[in-house]
Amino acid sequence: MSDVSAIIIHIGKFSLQIQQSILVWLGICVFFAFFFYFAGKKIEAQDPSKSSKGIVYICEEMYNLVLYVIKDNLRETTKKYIPLFGTLIVMMIVSNLIGLIGLQNPTSNVSFNATLAVTMWLMIQGNGIKKGGLLARMKELTEPMFLLTPLNVIGELALPISLTMRLFGNILAGYIISMLVYTLIKMLIPVGLLGLLVTPFLHMYFDIFSGVIQTYIFFTLSSFFLGQQVAIQED
């Protein structure tokens, strides 16, 4: 699959091109659909008096990871949003790390990142409107003074753009640099064999460290802005 850049589906005169990154994401969705289904069965059958192990233990660690990312921002509403954030956080981490096995990271596709960012933004704005109504939400944009309204509007619109480009830029840069290094190694063999000593460190940073950090930043910011809306709502 790593040699397939895209699949083109022809329906009459209409052609639909599906990028490898999207195919990888669909594969991840299918994998986690089965994973969470069987994990749910295991959790239901788990004896509370015994220590967790296997898939149950993995799910508990996932749960703790999600709490670490969003709990301080969402506070008393954390439980309500754990299913959404938990699913997306785990799947994004896998998406960012999947380059380790030679597949294209879904998060290196700007359209994919924009979809996630806009979804988070719409949820934030939806809760803001739900909190006090559309007029109250619009009034918030005029505070602390009406002259700052354009800046407040720009600030709101900048959030999905910022989330999208930050994630896209870092993941794509790591993917491109790794591919360039491998191309250089092929061109310089046998001298390029020395480059094999460098590539593990590149993957440690771009695929592992950077991938995990970008996931943390994306959902920390998303939960922070969401928390500003839902925390007041709950009060």
Salt bridges, closest charged atoms under 4 A:
GLU140 OE2 - LYS131 NZ 2.97
GLU140 OE1 - ARG137 NH1 2.66
GLU156 OE1 - ARG137 NH2 3.11
ASP207 OD2 - HIS203 ND1 2.41
